[in-house]
């Protein structure tokens, strides 16, 4: 079964083969997966969001 799609740039005529579907590693190991892939921009964004969720005063996990 072929799980890829070919995209053609109309300006340059370049064709790229792009995989489609879900990435289970990214779903299960989100922040660690971003470190592994060296995707620093999204790592910082996810880290800040996770930190805000965990370390909020109304979070009952630390009371």
Secondary structure, DSSP 8 states (H G I E B T S, - for coil): ---EEEEE-TTT--EEEEE-S--HHHHHSHHHHHHHTT-HHHHHHHHHHHHHHHT-TT-GGG-
